[in-house]
Amino acid sequence: MKYKEAPAQFMAEPSGCLMHLIYYGSIIPILFVAEIHVFGEAIYGARMSSAQSAGQKLLKKATGFGSRFIGKSLSSFVKEIPVYLVNTVFIIVMPISKKSFGRWLLCMVGLAASILVGALSQSCRGCVSEEGRADSIPCDSSVVSGLRSADTLRVATLSSSTTYFVYKDEEMGYEYELAKLLADSLGLTLVVEVVPNDEALYAAVDTGLVDMAITPQAATFKGKQKYLFVGPEEISGQVLVQRSDGNPRITNVTDLIGKPVTVMAHTRYADRLRHLNEEVGGGIDSLILSGDTLTTEDLITQVAKGEIDYTFADEQLARLARTYYRNIDISLKVGFGQRLQWIVRKDNHCLARWVNRWGESIPDKESYRAIQKRYFEMSKSDDEVEEEQSAPRPRIKLRKGSISQYDTIFKHYAEEFRLGWSWHLLASIAYHESRFNAGIVGWSGARGLMGIMPRTGRRFGADKQELLDPEVSVRVSIRCLLAFKNEFPDVTDPEEKLKFTLAAYNAGSGHVADARRLAAKYGGNPNVWDNNVEAYIRLKKDPNYYNDPVCRSGYLRGAETINYVRSVMARYQAYKQKD
C-alpha cells in the first residue's frame, strides 16, 4: 500500500529540529489511526481495494498540506494561498457529503497538524539550515575557495550507461555532460576520476581526492548527516518493463498476480518484487535468476525481444533503454521514488552553494534540454537517425548494379589511400552509419556519411561542418580504418584483422584492447574475434568485468558492437557479389 510508504519520504526530508518533534508527535499518530481505520474496514467486510483507496485518500488529506509547505519560501506559500483554500473546502465538504463524521474528524486533525508543521518548518529555515543543504551557510563569494585546485573541478563517478562511459574514444554519459556543463559555466576544467564502486566513490569525496561525486545518490536522512546534496534533482523509482506490442498492458500492480516477473537475485529489484508480492497478497510468479553475467540491461533486452514478459528496472535506466527499444512500455511505477543528487563534503559549503545556484538555473536552458533529449529521447536504434538537413533528402535514381550515389567516391579514395580492402567495405560502413545520407547526425554526435565523431575529425584535419561533405567524410573514414588496422599487428589472419578494425571503428580501440586483455586473462584467444574477443566485449556491460584491473575504458554496450561487426561483414560480402 502506497500510504504505508509515505512516512519514509517525510522522514528523509526534515526541515529542522523543531519540525522533527512536531512531525513525530502529530503526523505519525494520525497515520497510525488511519491504519486502524482502514484495517477495520477490511475486517468488517469491505473490499480490500476499497480499504486501500480509503487509506490513501485519508493520508493525502492528513499529510498533503504539510508536505507542500515543507521547503517552500514564504513568497511561494502566499502565491499558492488560493490553491490551499480550495483544497481546504474540498477536504471539509467531501467527507460530509459522504456522511462520514469519523473521516471528517481525522481530516480536520490532520489538516491542523500539517499546517502547523509547515508553519514551524518555515520559521526553522531562518535559523537552522536543512540537513544536507548549504544555502544558509556564509562562504567566500568565489567558488575557488571550495575547490581542490583553483582552475579545475574534479569529480568522481562510476562508469555506467547513464553516468559516464567512453564511446568511439569520446567521453559521454548523462551525468558527465551535466558536470561538463557546470564546469564550463564556472570557467573550470573538468577532470573525471572513475572509481569501481560506491565505497570508493565516498572515499574519494571524504579524502578530498575530488571536489564532488556526480553519480547520483539517494538523499536519505542518514546521507544528509555526512554529505551535502547538490545540483539537479532527479526523482527516480523502479518501473515495470513490458512490451507495448505484446500481451495486454499491465496498468496496475495487482494485474501482476498470476504473471511472471523476472529479476536478478541479490538486487534491489528482487527485494522490491518480494515486498510487492506481499503487498498484493501473493500470487506474482517471481522468477529470480542468479546468472553471473546477466544484468538488468540484458533482461530489458529479453523483454523487448519477447523472450521474457516482465522485469523491473530503475526509471532512468528504463528511459535510456527505451531509446534502443521503442516497443517497451515503462509507464507503471512499482517502487517509491527517491530524490537523487550529487554529493560534496559536509564542510564544502561554498562549492555546494555555487552548484545549487547553477542547478536551479539550468532547467530553462537549451543546453540542458539538449542533453535530456540526447540521452532519453533520441533513438539509438540502427533504424532511426536524426538529420541535420532541413530539406527532405531527394530521391536518387541509381543505375543498374550501383550500390549508392557515392560509389565513385568510394572507389577513388579506396585506391588512392591503398585501403587494402575492396571499396565495397566503405559502402557497407556508409550504409550502417548513415543509410547513405551525408547530412546525418547521430545521437552520439557521429556525423556525415561515414559516422565520424567531431574529435576524430579534428584529429585528421576536418571540422564538424566539413564532416557533412561526403568526400571529406570518406577520406577521414579511410584514415581511421588504416590507423585502427595498424593497432593489431599480431592479428595475422586478414578476415580477423578486419573484424577487429570494424569493432574499433564502432566502439573505439580502447574497448577492443580491454576485451583482448580479458580474453587473455580468462583463457580466450586475444587474436580471434568470433567466440573469443567478441564474448568479452559483450561482458563489458557487466561491472564485474569492466571494473576488472585489466580494463581501462570502463562500461560499453558491447552487444551493439558485436551486431555492428556482423552486419557490416555480411553486407560487405553481399556487395562484393553484386559487382
N, C-alpha and C positions, 0 to 999 in steps of 0.2 A: 504494500500500500504506500502510495507516494507520501501521504501525510505523516507516516511514521519516520520518513527520512528527513523531513523538514528541519527538526531541531538541530541536526548536524550542520546544516547550512548556516543557521544563525550562530551557532557556537563557534564556527570557523571564521566569523567576521564580526567580532565585537568592536565597539567603538570607544570603549573606555572602561575604567574600573567601576564606576558607579552604575553604568549600564549593565555590567555583569550581575550585580546584586539585584537590580530591578528585573532583569530578564529571567534569571533563575527563580526569583521569588514570585513572579506573576504568570509568565507565559507557560512555563513547564507545568504548573498545576492545571492550567486551563487545558493543555494538551492531554494531560492525564484524565481529566474529567471527560474530554471528548472521546478518548479511547474507550472508557467505561460506557459512555452513551452509545457509541457505535456497536460495541461488543454486545451490549444488552439487546439492541435491536436485532442483531444477528441471532441471538439465542432464542428470542421470543417470536421467531418465525419469519422475520423479514428476510428477503433475499440478500445473499452476501454482497452481490453487486450493488444493491441499493444502500446497504450499510456502508460500504466503502465510499460511495458517492457522497453520502451524508457527512461522513467524517472528513472528506476532502473539502467539501464546501464549508464545514464548520471551521476547519483550520484556516482556510483562506480568509474567512471573516474575522477570526480571532487574531491572526498574526499579519495579515496582509498590509494593514496600515502601518504597523511598526516597521516592517521591513522596507517599506517605501520611504520612510523618514530617514532610516539609518544611512549615514554617509552623505546626505544632501545638505547643501547650504541653505541658509535662511531665505535667500532670494529665490531659490528654486522651489522651496516649500510654498512661499507666498504665491508664486505663479500657478501652482497646482491646487490652490485652495478650492476653486470651483469643482475640480475633479473629486477632491475629498468630500465636499459637501454632497455631491450627487451620490457617491458611493455610500455615504453615511445614511442618507434617506433610503437607499436601496436595502441596506443592511437591516434597517428598522422595519420597513414596510413588508419585505418579503416573508420573514418568519411569521409576522402577524397574519398575513394573508393566508398562510398555511395553517393557522390556528395552532401553532406550536409555541407555547409560552416558555418551555424549557430551553429550546434552541434560542429564542429571543433573548432570554436572560443571559445565557452563556455568551452570545454575541455581544451584548452590551458590556459585560465584564471584560471580554477580550478587547473590544474597541477602546475602552478606557485605559486598560493596561498598556496596549500597544502605542496609543498616543502619548502616554506618559513616558514610555521607553524612548520614543522618537524625540520628545522634547528634551529629556535628560541627555540623550546622546548628542544633541546639538550643543548643549551647554558644555558637555565634556570636551568637545572638539576644540574649544577655545583655550583650554588649559592643559589637556593631556593629549599627546599625539596618539593616533591609532596604531596598534601594534603592526609592525611591518611596513609603516609608511614614514616618510621623512619630510612631509610637506610643511610642518610647523617648526622644524628644527633650523635655527640660523646657520648659515655657512658662508664661505667666501663666494663672491659673485662669479668667480671664474670656475669653469668645470675642471680646469687643470689641477686644482687642489685636491680633486677626488681621484686622480689617475696615477697609475704606477709610473708612467712616462708622460712627459708633458705634451708630446705630439702624437701619441699612439693610444688607441683604445684596444686593449687586449681582452678577448673573450674566450671562454671555454664552451665547448659543445660536444654532444655525442654525434657520431655520424649516423644518419638515417635518411629515409626518403623525404621527411618533412623538415629536418633541421639543417643538415649540411652534408653535401656529397660532392665528389668531383666527377664530372661527365664531359667527355671529349676534351680533357685536360683543362677544364674551366671549373672554378668553384661555384657551386649552386646550392640551393635549398631555401625554403621559405623564410626560416628564422635568420639564416645567414644574410639574405638580401635585405631584410628589415634592419639588421645590425649594420649592414653597409650603408643603408640609407641614413641611419643615425650618425654614424661616423662622418659621413660626407657633410651632413648638416652642421656638425661641430668643427669641421675643418681638420679632422683627425684621420690618421692611417689605421685601418682595421687589421689586426693580427689575430688569427684564429688558432687556438690550441685544441686539438681534437683528443678527447680522452675516452677510455674504453667503457666506463660505467658511471653510475650516479655517485658512487663513493669518491671516485677520482674527480668528478665534477665539483662536489662540495669541497674537497681538499684544495683544489685549485683556487677557489674563492677564498677559503679560510686562510690559506697561507699567503695570499697576496700575489700568487703567480699570475692571476688575471684580475681584471677590474670587475668582470661581470660574467655570469653564466647565461647563455641565450637558449639553452634547451629548457623549454617552459616547465615550471614546477607548480604543483598544486599549492595554492595559497591557504594552507591549513593553519589552525591556531598554533600548533607546535612549530611549524615552519617559520611563522612570524616572530617567534621568540628568538630566532637565531639570524634571520636574514631580512632585508628589506626587499619587498616585491615591487618591481618597477616595469615601466614600459607598457606596450599594448596588451590589453587584457583579452584573453580568449576564454570562452565558456565552452567546455568540451566534456561530453559524456560518451557512453557506449551506445551504439546503434545496432539494429538488426540489418544484416546484409542479405538481401534476397533478390531474385531475378524479377524484373518487371515484365518479362515476356514469357513467363512460365506458369507456375502454379498461381491460384488465386492469391492476391496480395494480402499479406498479414497487416492489419491496421490496428490491432490491439494485442497486448501481450497475452491475454487469455486465449487468443486464437492459436497460440503456440502449443496448447495442450494437444497431445497426440502427434506433434510434428517433430522431426529430427533436427536438432541443433548441434553442429559440430564445432568444437573449440579445442585448443591445445591445453594439455594438462599443465598444472602448476603456473597458471597465468591468472591475471585479474578477470579475464573473460570466463574462465572456469568457475571462479568464485562467484561472479555475478550470475551465471547460469544456475548455480546451485541455490543461491538466495532467491532468484526469481521463481524457480520451481517450487520452493517452499511457500512463497507469497501467493501463488495462484492455486495452492492446494495440491501440487504434484501433477504428474501426467505428461510433462515435457520429456520427450525422448532425448536424453543428453548423451551425445557421442563425444567422449573425451579421448583425444589422441595424444600419444606420447612420442611421436617420431622426433628423432634428434635434429633433423634438418628441416622440418616443416616450420613455417612461420605463418602469422596471420595473413600476410600478403598472399601466400600460397592458397590459403583457404578461400580468400576473396576470389582469386582466380578460378578455383574449383567451382564456386557458386556461379560465376559468370559463364563458365563452360557447361554448366548443368551436371557436374559430377557430384556435387552435394547440394542440398536445398537451402540451408541457412547457416550463418555464423554470426558472431559478434565481433565488432571492431571499434576502436576509438573513432570518434566522429571526424577528426581531422584526417586521419589515415584513410577513412572511408571516402571522404570528399576527394582526396587525391586519387584513390583507386577508380572512382567513377570517371575520371578523365581518360582512363585507359579502357574502361568497360562501360559503355553507355547503357547496357542492358541490366544494370544492377540498380536496385532501389535501396536507399539508406534513410528513408524518412522517419522510421519508427525508432524512437529513443527507448532504450531498455535499461539505462542507468542514469543515476543522478548526476547532473552537470557539475563540473568543478571549475573554479577560477584558476587559470594558468597564466603565469607571468615569469619574466626573467628575474634573477636574483643578484643582489650585491651584498657586501658585508654589512653587518648591522651598524657599524660606525661610519660608513661611507655615505653620509647624508648629502653631501654636495653633488656627487655623481647621481644619486638617486633622484634628487630634485630636478636636475637637468634632463634626465631620461624621462621622468614623469611628465615634465612640461612638453617634451617632444612627443611623447606618446599620446597626449591629449590633443595635439595639433594635427597629427597625420591622417585621421580618418577621412578628412575632406580633401586630401591632396591626391592629385592624379597619379603620382609615383607610387603611392600606397595601393591605390586601386589597380594599377597595372600589375603589381606583384601578386595581389589576390587573384586576378584574372589568370596570370601566367601559371600558377600552381594549382588552382582549384576550379578553373573554368575551361581553359583551352584544352582541346583534345590532344592526347598524346598517342592516339592510335595511328597506325600507318595509313589508315583510310581517310583520315580527316586532317587538313592542314589549313593554316592561315595565310592569306595572300596579302601582300603589301600593295599590289596594284589596285587602283580604284576602279579601273575599267575591266569588264569581263574579258577573259582570255579568248582571243579569236580562235575559231576552229581552223585547223591546219589540214589540208588535203595532202597526204603523203603518196609518193609514187610507190608502185608495187615493189615489195622487197625491202622498203625502208623501215627502220625502227622508230625514228623520230626526225624532227626537222633539224636536229643538231648533229646528225651522222657525220657530215663533212668536218665539223669542228673536232669531233671525237677522233676521226681517222687522222686528221692533220697533226694534232698535238700528241697523239699516241706514238706516231712515227718520229716527230721532231724530238721528243724527250726520251725516245727509246724506252718506252714503258716496260717492255718485256712480256706483257700480256696483250692479247687481242683488244682492239678498240671496243669490242662488244662488252668488255668489262666496264668501261666508262658509261656505256649506255645503260647497263644493268644498275649501276650505282645511282645514276641520274633518275632512273625510274623510281627506285625505292626512296630516294631523298626528296624528290620534288614532283614526281609524276610528269617530268619534262616541263615544268613550269619555272621559268627563270626568275619570276618575281616573288617567290615564296619565302616566308619567314616562319620557321617552326617555333614551337613553344620554348625550346632551349636557346633560341637565338640563332640557330643554324640558318644560313641564308643562301638563296640562289639555287641554281640548277643542281649543284653537287653537294649542297648542305654543308657549307663551310662556316665554322664559328668565327666571329669577328677577331678574336685573339689569334687564331691560326692565320687568318687573312693578313693581319698586321705582320706576323712573323715572315710571311712571304711577299710583303710589299703591297698589299691591297687593302683599301679601307672598306667600311661597311657598304657604302653605296656602290663601289666598284664590284663587289661580290655579286651584285644583281646582274652584271654583264655576263652573258653565257661564256664568252671566250676567257675572260678573267677567271671565272669560276672553274672552268675545266683545267686551265693552267695551274692554278693553285692546288686543285684536287690531285693532279698527277704528281706534283712535287711532294704532297703529303704522302701519297701512296709509296713513292720511292723512298722517302725518309723512314716510314714505318717498315718497309721491306728490309731495309738495312739494319734494323734493330734485332733481327732474328738470324744472325749469321750461322748459328748452329742448327737451324732447321733446314735441312738439305733437300727434302722432298718438295718439288715445285708446287704441288697442289696444297700440301700442308702449309707451306710458306704463304700462299695466297690467303688461306683461311685465317692465319694469324694476322696478316696485314689488314684484312677486312674487319676483323674484330677490333684491332687498334683504331682503325678509321671510325668505327662506330662508337666505341666506348672510351677510347684514349689508351695509349700504350701502357700507362701506369697500372690499369686494371688487368691487362693481359699479363704483365710481368708478375703481378700478385698471384694470379691464377696458376702461372707456371711454377712459382715458388711453392704454392700449396700442393700442386701435383707432385713435385719432387719430394716434399716433406711427408706426404701421406701415401706414397707408393705408386703414383701415376707417372706417365711419361711426359715430361715437360716439353717435348718436341713433337708431340702428336696432339692434334686438336680433337678429333672425334673420340668420345668416350673417355677422354683423359682431361686435357686442359678445359674443354667446354664444361665438363662436370663440375670443376672447381670454380669456374667463373659464374656458374649458376648459384653456387653456395655463397657468393659474395653479398647476398641479401641477408644472410644469417650472421648476427653479431658474434657468434661463436667462431666464425671463420674470418670475417673482415676485421675483427679485433685481434686475430692471431698475430704474433710478433713478426711473422714474415710478410705480412701485408702492410702496405704503406699508403694506399689510396682510399681505404675505407669502403663505405657502402656502395653497391652497384645493383641495379635491377638487371641481373645477368641474363635472365631468360630473354630479354629484349635483344641482347647482343647475339645470343645463340640463334634466335629466329632470323636476325638480320644476315648472319653469315650463310645460313642455309638458303634463305630466299635469294640473295644476290648470286650465290653459286649456281643455284638451279636456273635462274633466269639467264645468267651468263652462258651456260651450256645451251639453253634453248635458243638464244640469239645467234650463237655461232652456227647452229644447224640451219638457220634461215638464210644465211649468207651464201 
